[in-house]
Amino acid sequence: MTPFISELIGTAILILFGNGVVANVLLKHSKGAGGGWIVITFGWAMGVFVAVFVAAEGSGAHINPAVTVALALLGKFPWASVPVYVAAQLLGAMLGSLLVWLSYKKHYDATEDPGLLQATFCTAPAIPHRFYNFLTEVIGTFVLVFAVLYIAAPSASLGALDALPVALLVLALGLSLGGPTGYAINPARDLGPRILHALLPIPHKGSSGWKYSWTPIAGPLAGCALAAAAYSVL
C-alpha cells in the first residue's frame, strides 16, 4: 500500500472500532446498550491495535495528525509529506464514521437523544469550559505523543508487537483522562466524523457542536508540539 492508502485504511479502522463501540453502547436497542465507559475505552484501544498493525508497514501508522506533526517537528518526517498524511487521516476518519453509521443505521433512526447521537461521531465536554477543556486535550495528547516517540524508538522496538504498547497507552489514557472531554487526542478522529455528523440524514441529530470543534484540533496540536519539544530536550 502507498502511505496515503495505508493511513486512510488505518484511520478508517480506528474510527470503525472506536466510534463503533460508542454506537454499540449508546444507541437505542443495540445489544451492547449500557455497556459503559470500560467497554468504550477497550473498544478504542483495540481499534488502535488493529489500525497500527495494519498500517505500520505502509506508512508507519501515524493515524493521527498530532503524531505526524510531532515527527515533522523533530525532523523525523518530511514536512512535504505532512499534508498527504493529514488528508488521508481525515478522509479515513470520515470513511470509518460512515461505516459505523451504515452498520447501525436502524439504531440511529430509533435514537432520539441528540447528545447520544453526536457522541457516536465526535467528542464533547462533560463540563464545558474553554480553557480546561483545551488543557485536558493538551495534556492527553502530550502523554500520547511523548510515549509514542519512545515506543517507536529503535531501542524500544517490540517487533511484531509494536501495536500493543500503543493500544495499552490509549486504553490507559481513556481510563485516566477521558472523562472531561472524551479524549479526542487526535484532530482527524474528531473533525472527520463531525463533518459526517453534519452531512448525514440522521433524525433528531441536533447540532454538530462546531463552537467546540476547535478544542479537539488546537489542543492536540499544542500537546504534540510540547511533546516534541520535551522529547528533543530529554
Biotite code that builds the C-alpha atoms (Angstrom):
import biotite.structure as struc

atoms = struc.array([
    struc.Atom([0.000, 0.000, 0.000], chain_id="A", res_id=1, res_name="MET", atom_name="CA", element="C"),
    struc.Atom([1.076, 3.584, -0.616], chain_id="A", res_id=2, res_name="THR", atom_name="CA", element="C"),
    struc.Atom([1.455, 5.735, 2.512], chain_id="A", res_id=3, res_name="PRO", atom_name="CA", element="C"),
    struc.Atom([-1.742, 7.620, 1.607], chain_id="A", res_id=4, res_name="PHE", atom_name="CA", element="C"),
    struc.Atom([-3.828, 4.455, 1.276], chain_id="A", res_id=5, res_name="ILE", atom_name="CA", element="C"),
    struc.Atom([-2.222, 2.959, 4.360], chain_id="A", res_id=6, res_name="SER", atom_name="CA", element="C"),
    struc.Atom([-3.051, 5.997, 6.501], chain_id="A", res_id=7, res_name="GLU", atom_name="CA", element="C"),
    struc.Atom([-6.566, 6.165, 5.070], chain_id="A", res_id=8, res_name="LEU", atom_name="CA", element="C"),
    struc.Atom([-7.285, 2.495, 5.810], chain_id="A", res_id=9, res_name="ILE", atom_name="CA", element="C"),
    struc.Atom([-5.611, 2.598, 9.202], chain_id="A", res_id=10, res_name="GLY", atom_name="CA", element="C"),
    struc.Atom([-7.570, 5.645, 10.333], chain_id="A", res_id=11, res_name="THR", atom_name="CA", element="C"),
    struc.Atom([-10.806, 4.196, 8.948], chain_id="A", res_id=12, res_name="ALA", atom_name="CA", element="C"),
    struc.Atom([-10.244, 1.049, 11.022], chain_id="A", res_id=13, res_name="ILE", atom_name="CA", element="C"),
    struc.Atom([-9.516, 3.145, 14.094], chain_id="A", res_id=14, res_name="LEU", atom_name="CA", element="C"),
    struc.Atom([-12.791, 5.046, 13.755], chain_id="A", res_id=15, res_name="ILE", atom_name="CA", element="C"),
    struc.Atom([-14.806, 1.969, 12.781], chain_id="A", res_id=16, res_name="LEU", atom_name="CA", element="C"),
    struc.Atom([-13.776, 0.263, 16.013], chain_id="A", res_id=17, res_name="PHE", atom_name="CA", element="C"),
    struc.Atom([-13.787, 3.408, 18.165], chain_id="A", res_id=18, res_name="GLY", atom_name="CA", element="C"),
    struc.Atom([-16.998, 5.096, 17.117], chain_id="A", res_id=19, res_name="ASN", atom_name="CA", element="C"),
    struc.Atom([-18.469, 1.644, 16.565], chain_id="A", res_id=20, res_name="GLY", atom_name="CA", element="C"),
    struc.Atom([-18.107, 0.735, 20.233], chain_id="A", res_id=21, res_name="VAL", atom_name="CA", element="C"),
    struc.Atom([-19.591, 4.111, 21.240], chain_id="A", res_id=22, res_name="VAL", atom_name="CA", element="C"),
    struc.Atom([-22.579, 3.427, 18.968], chain_id="A", res_id=23, res_name="ALA", atom_name="CA", element="C"),
    struc.Atom([-22.924, -0.077, 20.421], chain_id="A", res_id=24, res_name="ASN", atom_name="CA", element="C"),
    struc.Atom([-23.047, 1.286, 23.967], chain_id="A", res_id=25, res_name="VAL", atom_name="CA", element="C"),
    struc.Atom([-25.175, 4.402, 23.417], chain_id="A", res_id=26, res_name="LEU", atom_name="CA", element="C"),
    struc.Atom([-27.675, 3.785, 20.620], chain_id="A", res_id=27, res_name="LEU", atom_name="CA", element="C"),
    struc.Atom([-31.186, 2.580, 21.322], chain_id="A", res_id=28, res_name="LYS", atom_name="CA", element="C"),
    struc.Atom([-31.911, -1.160, 21.053], chain_id="A", res_id=29, res_name="HIS", atom_name="CA", element="C"),
    struc.Atom([-28.264, -2.078, 20.450], chain_id="A", res_id=30, res_name="SER", atom_name="CA", element="C"),
    struc.Atom([-27.261, -5.380, 22.044], chain_id="A", res_id=31, res_name="LYS", atom_name="CA", element="C"),
    struc.Atom([-24.390, -3.572, 23.751], chain_id="A", res_id=32, res_name="GLY", atom_name="CA", element="C"),
    struc.Atom([-26.523, -0.739, 25.133], chain_id="A", res_id=33, res_name="ALA", atom_name="CA", element="C"),
    struc.Atom([-25.436, 0.373, 28.577], chain_id="A", res_id=34, res_name="GLY", atom_name="CA", element="C"),
    struc.Atom([-22.018, -1.276, 28.358], chain_id="A", res_id=35, res_name="GLY", atom_name="CA", element="C"),
    struc.Atom([-20.362, 1.750, 29.939], chain_id="A", res_id=36, res_name="GLY", atom_name="CA", element="C"),
    struc.Atom([-17.025, 3.548, 29.845], chain_id="A", res_id=37, res_name="TRP", atom_name="CA", element="C"),
    struc.Atom([-14.857, 0.450, 30.311], chain_id="A", res_id=38, res_name="ILE", atom_name="CA", element="C"),
    struc.Atom([-16.322, -1.123, 27.179], chain_id="A", res_id=39, res_name="VAL", atom_name="CA", element="C"),
    struc.Atom([-15.807, 2.104, 25.227], chain_id="A", res_id=40, res_name="ILE", atom_name="CA", element="C"),
    struc.Atom([-12.165, 2.509, 26.258], chain_id="A", res_id=41, res_name="THR", atom_name="CA", element="C"),
    struc.Atom([-11.380, -1.118, 25.428], chain_id="A", res_id=42, res_name="PHE", atom_name="CA", element="C"),
    struc.Atom([-13.052, -0.758, 22.036], chain_id="A", res_id=43, res_name="GLY", atom_name="CA", element="C"),
    struc.Atom([-10.959, 2.306, 21.207], chain_id="A", res_id=44, res_name="TRP", atom_name="CA", element="C"),
    struc.Atom([-7.777, 0.594, 22.397], chain_id="A", res_id=45, res_name="ALA", atom_name="CA", element="C"),
    struc.Atom([-8.420, -2.447, 20.229], chain_id="A", res_id=46, res_name="MET", atom_name="CA", element="C"),
    struc.Atom([-9.158, -0.127, 17.325], chain_id="A", res_id=47, res_name="GLY", atom_name="CA", element="C"),
    struc.Atom([-5.724, 1.422, 17.800], chain_id="A", res_id=48, res_name="VAL", atom_name="CA", element="C"),
    struc.Atom([-4.123, -2.020, 17.966], chain_id="A", res_id=49, res_name="PHE", atom_name="CA", element="C"),
    struc.Atom([-5.662, -3.239, 14.706], chain_id="A", res_id=50, res_name="VAL", atom_name="CA", element="C"),
    struc.Atom([-5.150, 0.094, 12.902], chain_id="A", res_id=51, res_name="ALA", atom_name="CA", element="C"),
    struc.Atom([-1.469, 0.321, 13.834], chain_id="A", res_id=52, res_name="VAL", atom_name="CA", element="C"),
    struc.Atom([-0.881, -3.317, 12.946], chain_id="A", res_id=53, res_name="PHE", atom_name="CA", element="C"),
    struc.Atom([-2.462, -2.873, 9.504], chain_id="A", res_id=54, res_name="VAL", atom_name="CA", element="C"),
    struc.Atom([-0.902, 0.493, 8.636], chain_id="A", res_id=55, res_name="ALA", atom_name="CA", element="C"),
    struc.Atom([2.575, 0.109, 10.138], chain_id="A", res_id=56, res_name="ALA", atom_name="CA", element="C"),
    struc.Atom([4.322, -1.336, 7.104], chain_id="A", res_id=57, res_name="GLU", atom_name="CA", element="C"),
    struc.Atom([2.814, 1.039, 4.537], chain_id="A", res_id=58, res_name="GLY", atom_name="CA", element="C"),
    struc.Atom([3.061, 4.381, 6.335], chain_id="A", res_id=59, res_name="SER", atom_name="CA", element="C"),
    struc.Atom([4.444, 3.921, 9.826], chain_id="A", res_id=60, res_name="GLY", atom_name="CA", element="C"),
    struc.Atom([0.870, 4.040, 11.184], chain_id="A", res_id=61, res_name="ALA", atom_name="CA", element="C"),
    struc.Atom([0.640, 7.641, 12.317], chain_id="A", res_id=62, res_name="HIS", atom_name="CA", element="C"),
    struc.Atom([-3.202, 7.566, 12.033], chain_id="A", res_id=63, res_name="ILE", atom_name="CA", element="C"),
    struc.Atom([-3.196, 10.905, 13.888], chain_id="A", res_id=64, res_name="ASN", atom_name="CA", element="C"),
    struc.Atom([-2.121, 14.375, 12.670], chain_id="A", res_id=65, res_name="PRO", atom_name="CA", element="C"),
    struc.Atom([-0.635, 15.047, 16.106], chain_id="A", res_id=66, res_name="ALA", atom_name="CA", element="C"),
    struc.Atom([1.823, 12.179, 15.612], chain_id="A", res_id=67, res_name="VAL", atom_name="CA", element="C"),
    struc.Atom([2.634, 13.307, 12.073], chain_id="A", res_id=68, res_name="THR", atom_name="CA", element="C"),
    struc.Atom([3.271, 16.907, 13.123], chain_id="A", res_id=69, res_name="VAL", atom_name="CA", element="C"),
    struc.Atom([5.380, 15.875, 16.116], chain_id="A", res_id=70, res_name="ALA", atom_name="CA", element="C"),
    struc.Atom([7.613, 13.705, 13.937], chain_id="A", res_id=71, res_name="LEU", atom_name="CA", element="C"),
    struc.Atom([7.972, 16.546, 11.430], chain_id="A", res_id=72, res_name="ALA", atom_name="CA", element="C"),
    struc.Atom([8.897, 18.977, 14.202], chain_id="A", res_id=73, res_name="LEU", atom_name="CA", element="C"),
    struc.Atom([11.636, 16.587, 15.310], chain_id="A", res_id=74, res_name="LEU", atom_name="CA", element="C"),
    struc.Atom([12.981, 16.213, 11.779], chain_id="A", res_id=75, res_name="GLY", atom_name="CA", element="C"),
    struc.Atom([11.994, 12.540, 11.692], chain_id="A", res_id=76, res_name="LYS", atom_name="CA", element="C"),
    struc.Atom([9.387, 13.060, 8.956], chain_id="A", res_id=77, res_name="PHE", atom_name="CA", element="C"),
    struc.Atom([9.416, 15.374, 5.907], chain_id="A", res_id=78, res_name="PRO", atom_name="CA", element="C"),
    struc.Atom([7.144, 18.416, 6.114], chain_id="A", res_id=79, res_name="TRP", atom_name="CA", element="C"),
    struc.Atom([6.297, 17.968, 2.428], chain_id="A", res_id=80, res_name="ALA", atom_name="CA", element="C"),
    struc.Atom([4.516, 14.716, 3.295], chain_id="A", res_id=81, res_name="SER", atom_name="CA", element="C"),
    struc.Atom([2.501, 16.147, 6.182], chain_id="A", res_id=82, res_name="VAL", atom_name="CA", element="C"),
    struc.Atom([-0.446, 17.390, 4.028], chain_id="A", res_id=83, res_name="PRO", atom_name="CA", element="C"),
    struc.Atom([-0.693, 13.983, 2.316], chain_id="A", res_id=84, res_name="VAL", atom_name="CA", element="C"),
    struc.Atom([-0.799, 12.136, 5.637], chain_id="A", res_id=85, res_name="TYR", atom_name="CA", element="C"),
    struc.Atom([-3.262, 14.553, 7.239], chain_id="A", res_id=86, res_name="VAL", atom_name="CA", element="C"),
    struc.Atom([-5.581, 14.397, 4.216], chain_id="A", res_id=87, res_name="ALA", atom_name="CA", element="C"),
    struc.Atom([-5.511, 10.592, 4.322], chain_id="A", res_id=88, res_name="ALA", atom_name="CA", element="C"),
    struc.Atom([-6.223, 10.600, 8.054], chain_id="A", res_id=89, res_name="GLN", atom_name="CA", element="C"),
    struc.Atom([-9.148, 12.982, 7.682], chain_id="A", res_id=90, res_name="LEU", atom_name="CA", element="C"),
    struc.Atom([-10.680, 11.036, 4.804], chain_id="A", res_id=91, res_name="LEU", atom_name="CA", element="C"),
    struc.Atom([-10.085, 7.774, 6.639], chain_id="A", res_id=92, res_name="GLY", atom_name="CA", element="C"),
    struc.Atom([-11.858, 9.108, 9.715], chain_id="A", res_id=93, res_name="ALA", atom_name="CA", element="C"),
    struc.Atom([-14.812, 10.126, 7.561], chain_id="A", res_id=94, res_name="MET", atom_name="CA", element="C"),
    struc.Atom([-14.908, 6.697, 5.916], chain_id="A", res_id=95, res_name="LEU", atom_name="CA", element="C"),
    struc.Atom([-14.772, 4.895, 9.248], chain_id="A", res_id=96, res_name="GLY", atom_name="CA", element="C"),
    struc.Atom([-17.578, 7.037, 10.617], chain_id="A", res_id=97, res_name="SER", atom_name="CA", element="C"),
    struc.Atom([-19.677, 6.388, 7.518], chain_id="A", res_id=98, res_name="LEU", atom_name="CA", element="C"),
    struc.Atom([-19.247, 2.632, 8.011], chain_id="A", res_id=99, res_name="LEU", atom_name="CA", element="C"),
    struc.Atom([-20.389, 2.933, 11.626], chain_id="A", res_id=100, res_name="VAL", atom_name="CA", element="C"),
    struc.Atom([-23.496, 4.815, 10.523], chain_id="A", res_id=101, res_name="TRP", atom_name="CA", element="C"),
    struc.Atom([-24.302, 2.186, 7.908], chain_id="A", res_id=102, res_name="LEU", atom_name="CA", element="C"),
    struc.Atom([-23.793, -0.623, 10.413], chain_id="A", res_id=103, res_name="SER", atom_name="CA", element="C"),
    struc.Atom([-26.081, 0.981, 12.992], chain_id="A", res_id=104, res_name="TYR", atom_name="CA", element="C"),
    struc.Atom([-28.475, 2.739, 10.604], chain_id="A", res_id=105, res_name="LYS", atom_name="CA", element="C"),
    struc.Atom([-31.703, 1.462, 12.187], chain_id="A", res_id=106, res_name="LYS", atom_name="CA", element="C"),
    struc.Atom([-30.410, 2.258, 15.665], chain_id="A", res_id=107, res_name="HIS", atom_name="CA", element="C"),
    struc.Atom([-29.578, 5.811, 14.600], chain_id="A", res_id=108, res_name="TYR", atom_name="CA", element="C"),
    struc.Atom([-33.132, 6.102, 13.322], chain_id="A", res_id=109, res_name="ASP", atom_name="CA", element="C"),
    struc.Atom([-34.520, 4.813, 16.643], chain_id="A", res_id=110, res_name="ALA", atom_name="CA", element="C"),
    struc.Atom([-32.409, 7.026, 18.936], chain_id="A", res_id=111, res_name="THR", atom_name="CA", element="C"),
    struc.Atom([-33.955, 10.393, 19.791], chain_id="A", res_id=112, res_name="GLU", atom_name="CA", element="C"),
    struc.Atom([-31.323, 11.909, 22.097], chain_id="A", res_id=113, res_name="ASP", atom_name="CA", element="C"),
    struc.Atom([-29.173, 14.312, 20.008], chain_id="A", res_id=114, res_name="PRO", atom_name="CA", element="C"),
    struc.Atom([-26.364, 14.213, 22.571], chain_id="A", res_id=115, res_name="GLY", atom_name="CA", element="C"),
    struc.Atom([-26.026, 10.442, 22.294], chain_id="A", res_id=116, res_name="LEU", atom_name="CA", element="C"),
    struc.Atom([-26.144, 10.648, 18.508], chain_id="A", res_id=117, res_name="LEU", atom_name="CA", element="C"),
    struc.Atom([-23.385, 13.244, 18.403], chain_id="A", res_id=118, res_name="GLN", atom_name="CA", element="C"),
    struc.Atom([-21.247, 11.218, 20.824], chain_id="A", res_id=119, res_name="ALA", atom_name="CA", element="C"),
    struc.Atom([-21.057, 8.363, 18.309], chain_id="A", res_id=120, res_name="THR", atom_name="CA", element="C"),
    struc.Atom([-19.332, 10.742, 15.885], chain_id="A", res_id=121, res_name="PHE", atom_name="CA", element="C"),
    struc.Atom([-17.238, 13.289, 17.781], chain_id="A", res_id=122, res_name="CYS", atom_name="CA", element="C"),
    struc.Atom([-16.305, 14.486, 21.235], chain_id="A", res_id=123, res_name="THR", atom_name="CA", element="C"),
    struc.Atom([-17.954, 16.979, 23.563], chain_id="A", res_id=124, res_name="ALA", atom_name="CA", element="C"),
    struc.Atom([-17.028, 18.194, 27.049], chain_id="A", res_id=125, res_name="PRO", atom_name="CA", element="C"),
    struc.Atom([-18.714, 16.784, 30.136], chain_id="A", res_id=126, res_name="ALA", atom_name="CA", element="C"),
    struc.Atom([-18.477, 20.265, 31.706], chain_id="A", res_id=127, res_name="ILE", atom_name="CA", element="C"),
    struc.Atom([-17.955, 22.976, 29.065], chain_id="A", res_id=128, res_name="PRO", atom_name="CA", element="C"),
    struc.Atom([-15.037, 25.287, 29.862], chain_id="A", res_id=129, res_name="HIS", atom_name="CA", element="C"),
    struc.Atom([-12.856, 26.676, 27.092], chain_id="A", res_id=130, res_name="ARG", atom_name="CA", element="C"),
    struc.Atom([-9.572, 26.741, 28.970], chain_id="A", res_id=131, res_name="PHE", atom_name="CA", element="C"),
    struc.Atom([-9.831, 23.490, 30.935], chain_id="A", res_id=132, res_name="TYR", atom_name="CA", element="C"),
    struc.Atom([-11.278, 21.513, 28.015], chain_id="A", res_id=133, res_name="ASN", atom_name="CA", element="C"),
    struc.Atom([-8.363, 22.751, 25.903], chain_id="A", res_id=134, res_name="PHE", atom_name="CA", element="C"),
    struc.Atom([-5.874, 21.951, 28.676], chain_id="A", res_id=135, res_name="LEU", atom_name="CA", element="C"),
    struc.Atom([-7.235, 18.418, 29.049], chain_id="A", res_id=136, res_name="THR", atom_name="CA", element="C"),
    struc.Atom([-6.670, 17.765, 25.346], chain_id="A", res_id=137, res_name="GLU", atom_name="CA", element="C"),
    struc.Atom([-3.166, 19.267, 25.553], chain_id="A", res_id=138, res_name="VAL", atom_name="CA", element="C"),
    struc.Atom([-2.215, 17.028, 28.485], chain_id="A", res_id=139, res_name="ILE", atom_name="CA", element="C"),
    struc.Atom([-3.710, 13.876, 26.971], chain_id="A", res_id=140, res_name="GLY", atom_name="CA", element="C"),
    struc.Atom([-2.046, 14.401, 23.607], chain_id="A", res_id=141, res_name="THR", atom_name="CA", element="C"),
    struc.Atom([1.272, 15.301, 25.238], chain_id="A", res_id=142, res_name="PHE", atom_name="CA", element="C"),
    struc.Atom([1.291, 11.959, 27.058], chain_id="A", res_id=143, res_name="VAL", atom_name="CA", element="C"),
    struc.Atom([0.214, 10.073, 23.930], chain_id="A", res_id=144, res_name="LEU", atom_name="CA", element="C"),
    struc.Atom([2.832, 11.573, 21.614], chain_id="A", res_id=145, res_name="VAL", atom_name="CA", element="C"),
    struc.Atom([5.637, 11.670, 24.185], chain_id="A", res_id=146, res_name="PHE", atom_name="CA", element="C"),
    struc.Atom([5.144, 7.964, 24.925], chain_id="A", res_id=147, res_name="ALA", atom_name="CA", element="C"),
    struc.Atom([4.754, 7.032, 21.245], chain_id="A", res_id=148, res_name="VAL", atom_name="CA", element="C"),
    struc.Atom([8.080, 8.703, 20.459], chain_id="A", res_id=149, res_name="LEU", atom_name="CA", element="C"),
    struc.Atom([9.781, 6.368, 22.921], chain_id="A", res_id=150, res_name="TYR", atom_name="CA", element="C"),
    struc.Atom([7.779, 3.316, 21.876], chain_id="A", res_id=151, res_name="ILE", atom_name="CA", element="C"),
    struc.Atom([8.743, 3.920, 18.237], chain_id="A", res_id=152, res_name="ALA", atom_name="CA", element="C"),
    struc.Atom([12.427, 4.419, 19.049], chain_id="A", res_id=153, res_name="ALA", atom_name="CA", element="C"),
    struc.Atom([14.675, 1.559, 17.828], chain_id="A", res_id=154, res_name="PRO", atom_name="CA", element="C"),
    struc.Atom([15.779, 0.739, 21.351], chain_id="A", res_id=155, res_name="SER", atom_name="CA", element="C"),
    struc.Atom([12.184, 0.284, 22.432], chain_id="A", res_id=156, res_name="ALA", atom_name="CA", element="C"),
    struc.Atom([11.083, -1.820, 19.472], chain_id="A", res_id=157, res_name="SER", atom_name="CA", element="C"),
    struc.Atom([8.984, -4.865, 20.302], chain_id="A", res_id=158, res_name="LEU", atom_name="CA", element="C"),
    struc.Atom([8.977, -6.304, 16.802], chain_id="A", res_id=159, res_name="GLY", atom_name="CA", element="C"),
    struc.Atom([5.608, -7.670, 15.760], chain_id="A", res_id=160, res_name="ALA", atom_name="CA", element="C"),
    struc.Atom([4.044, -6.330, 18.960], chain_id="A", res_id=161, res_name="LEU", atom_name="CA", element="C"),
    struc.Atom([4.724, -2.662, 18.179], chain_id="A", res_id=162, res_name="ASP", atom_name="CA", element="C"),
    struc.Atom([0.960, -2.038, 18.100], chain_id="A", res_id=163, res_name="ALA", atom_name="CA", element="C"),
    struc.Atom([0.351, -3.469, 21.570], chain_id="A", res_id=164, res_name="LEU", atom_name="CA", element="C"),
    struc.Atom([2.022, -0.822, 23.760], chain_id="A", res_id=165, res_name="PRO", atom_name="CA", element="C"),
    struc.Atom([0.326, 1.960, 21.781], chain_id="A", res_id=166, res_name="VAL", atom_name="CA", element="C"),
    struc.Atom([-3.047, 0.282, 22.293], chain_id="A", res_id=167, res_name="ALA", atom_name="CA", element="C"),
    struc.Atom([-2.399, -0.096, 26.019], chain_id="A", res_id=168, res_name="LEU", atom_name="CA", element="C"),
    struc.Atom([-1.336, 3.549, 26.161], chain_id="A", res_id=169, res_name="LEU", atom_name="CA", element="C"),
    struc.Atom([-4.627, 4.676, 24.584], chain_id="A", res_id=170, res_name="VAL", atom_name="CA", element="C"),
    struc.Atom([-6.547, 2.383, 26.931], chain_id="A", res_id=171, res_name="LEU", atom_name="CA", element="C"),
    struc.Atom([-4.831, 3.973, 29.940], chain_id="A", res_id=172, res_name="ALA", atom_name="CA", element="C"),
    struc.Atom([-5.449, 7.479, 28.607], chain_id="A", res_id=173, res_name="LEU", atom_name="CA", element="C"),
    struc.Atom([-9.141, 6.766, 28.166], chain_id="A", res_id=174, res_name="GLY", atom_name="CA", element="C"),
    struc.Atom([-9.474, 5.288, 31.639], chain_id="A", res_id=175, res_name="LEU", atom_name="CA", element="C"),
    struc.Atom([-7.479, 8.045, 33.342], chain_id="A", res_id=176, res_name="SER", atom_name="CA", element="C"),
    struc.Atom([-8.034, 11.243, 31.346], chain_id="A", res_id=177, res_name="LEU", atom_name="CA", element="C"),
    struc.Atom([-11.029, 10.527, 29.128], chain_id="A", res_id=178, res_name="GLY", atom_name="CA", element="C"),
    struc.Atom([-13.761, 11.824, 31.425], chain_id="A", res_id=179, res_name="GLY", atom_name="CA", element="C"),
    struc.Atom([-13.602, 15.607, 30.906], chain_id="A", res_id=180, res_name="PRO", atom_name="CA", element="C"),
    struc.Atom([-13.603, 15.758, 27.077], chain_id="A", res_id=181, res_name="THR", atom_name="CA", element="C"),
    struc.Atom([-13.884, 12.217, 25.718], chain_id="A", res_id=182, res_name="GLY", atom_name="CA", element="C"),
    struc.Atom([-10.135, 12.182, 24.920], chain_id="A", res_id=183, res_name="TYR", atom_name="CA", element="C"),
    struc.Atom([-10.083, 13.131, 21.259], chain_id="A", res_id=184, res_name="ALA", atom_name="CA", element="C"),
    struc.Atom([-6.240, 13.422, 21.296], chain_id="A", res_id=185, res_name="ILE", atom_name="CA", element="C"),
    struc.Atom([-6.438, 13.273, 17.501], chain_id="A", res_id=186, res_name="ASN", atom_name="CA", element="C"),
    struc.Atom([-7.719, 16.138, 15.298], chain_id="A", res_id=187, res_name="PRO", atom_name="CA", element="C"),
    struc.Atom([-8.712, 13.856, 12.408], chain_id="A", res_id=188, res_name="ALA", atom_name="CA", element="C"),
    struc.Atom([-10.568, 11.462, 14.714], chain_id="A", res_id=189, res_name="ARG", atom_name="CA", element="C"),
    struc.Atom([-12.814, 14.335, 15.793], chain_id="A", res_id=190, res_name="ASP", atom_name="CA", element="C"),
    struc.Atom([-13.106, 16.568, 12.718], chain_id="A", res_id=191, res_name="LEU", atom_name="CA", element="C"),
    struc.Atom([-13.756, 13.880, 10.092], chain_id="A", res_id=192, res_name="GLY", atom_name="CA", element="C"),
    struc.Atom([-16.692, 12.277, 11.926], chain_id="A", res_id=193, res_name="PRO", atom_name="CA", element="C"),
    struc.Atom([-18.014, 15.712, 12.944], chain_id="A", res_id=194, res_name="ARG", atom_name="CA", element="C"),
    struc.Atom([-18.249, 16.611, 9.254], chain_id="A", res_id=195, res_name="ILE", atom_name="CA", element="C"),
    struc.Atom([-20.118, 13.347, 8.630], chain_id="A", res_id=196, res_name="LEU", atom_name="CA", element="C"),
    struc.Atom([-22.490, 14.119, 11.501], chain_id="A", res_id=197, res_name="HIS", atom_name="CA", element="C"),
    struc.Atom([-23.333, 17.422, 9.834], chain_id="A", res_id=198, res_name="ALA", atom_name="CA", element="C"),
    struc.Atom([-23.846, 15.844, 6.404], chain_id="A", res_id=199, res_name="LEU", atom_name="CA", element="C"),
    struc.Atom([-25.687, 12.580, 7.100], chain_id="A", res_id=200, res_name="LEU", atom_name="CA", element="C"),
    struc.Atom([-29.511, 12.436, 7.215], chain_id="A", res_id=201, res_name="PRO", atom_name="CA", element="C"),
    struc.Atom([-29.850, 11.418, 10.875], chain_id="A", res_id=202, res_name="ILE", atom_name="CA", element="C"),
    struc.Atom([-33.232, 12.054, 12.529], chain_id="A", res_id=203, res_name="PRO", atom_name="CA", element="C"),
    struc.Atom([-33.093, 14.037, 15.795], chain_id="A", res_id=204, res_name="HIS", atom_name="CA", element="C"),
    struc.Atom([-29.346, 14.676, 15.430], chain_id="A", res_id=205, res_name="LYS", atom_name="CA", element="C"),
    struc.Atom([-29.324, 18.321, 16.522], chain_id="A", res_id=206, res_name="GLY", atom_name="CA", element="C"),
    struc.Atom([-26.171, 20.440, 16.463], chain_id="A", res_id=207, res_name="SER", atom_name="CA", element="C"),
    struc.Atom([-22.771, 19.155, 15.338], chain_id="A", res_id=208, res_name="SER", atom_name="CA", element="C"),
    struc.Atom([-21.064, 21.217, 18.042], chain_id="A", res_id=209, res_name="GLY", atom_name="CA", element="C"),
    struc.Atom([-18.995, 23.464, 15.805], chain_id="A", res_id=210, res_name="TRP", atom_name="CA", element="C"),
    struc.Atom([-18.400, 26.012, 18.591], chain_id="A", res_id=211, res_name="LYS", atom_name="CA", element="C"),
    struc.Atom([-16.453, 23.346, 20.472], chain_id="A", res_id=212, res_name="TYR", atom_name="CA", element="C"),
    struc.Atom([-14.794, 21.793, 17.424], chain_id="A", res_id=213, res_name="SER", atom_name="CA", element="C"),
    struc.Atom([-11.642, 23.932, 17.657], chain_id="A", res_id=214, res_name="TRP", atom_name="CA", element="C"),
    struc.Atom([-10.715, 22.356, 21.014], chain_id="A", res_id=215, res_name="THR", atom_name="CA", element="C"),
    struc.Atom([-10.027, 18.795, 19.772], chain_id="A", res_id=216, res_name="PRO", atom_name="CA", element="C"),
    struc.Atom([-7.966, 20.306, 16.946], chain_id="A", res_id=217, res_name="ILE", atom_name="CA", element="C"),
    struc.Atom([-5.951, 23.017, 18.705], chain_id="A", res_id=218, res_name="ALA", atom_name="CA", element="C"),
    struc.Atom([-5.470, 21.067, 21.940], chain_id="A", res_id=219, res_name="GLY", atom_name="CA", element="C"),
    struc.Atom([-3.851, 18.009, 20.334], chain_id="A", res_id=220, res_name="PRO", atom_name="CA", element="C"),
    struc.Atom([-1.675, 20.156, 18.066], chain_id="A", res_id=221, res_name="LEU", atom_name="CA", element="C"),
    struc.Atom([-0.407, 22.146, 21.047], chain_id="A", res_id=222, res_name="ALA", atom_name="CA", element="C"),
    struc.Atom([0.115, 18.941, 23.005], chain_id="A", res_id=223, res_name="GLY", atom_name="CA", element="C"),
    struc.Atom([2.098, 17.279, 20.246], chain_id="A", res_id=224, res_name="CYS", atom_name="CA", element="C"),
    struc.Atom([4.333, 20.359, 19.872], chain_id="A", res_id=225, res_name="ALA", atom_name="CA", element="C"),
    struc.Atom([5.084, 20.316, 23.598], chain_id="A", res_id=226, res_name="LEU", atom_name="CA", element="C"),
    struc.Atom([5.774, 16.577, 23.463], chain_id="A", res_id=227, res_name="ALA", atom_name="CA", element="C"),
    struc.Atom([8.198, 17.033, 20.569], chain_id="A", res_id=228, res_name="ALA", atom_name="CA", element="C"),
    struc.Atom([9.965, 19.820, 22.449], chain_id="A", res_id=229, res_name="ALA", atom_name="CA", element="C"),
    struc.Atom([10.251, 17.765, 25.632], chain_id="A", res_id=230, res_name="ALA", atom_name="CA", element="C"),
    struc.Atom([11.481, 14.707, 23.740], chain_id="A", res_id=231, res_name="TYR", atom_name="CA", element="C"),
    struc.Atom([14.082, 16.817, 21.953], chain_id="A", res_id=232, res_name="SER", atom_name="CA", element="C"),
    struc.Atom([15.386, 18.301, 25.196], chain_id="A", res_id=233, res_name="VAL", atom_name="CA", element="C"),
    struc.Atom([15.482, 14.990, 27.032], chain_id="A", res_id=234, res_name="LEU", atom_name="CA", element="C"),
])
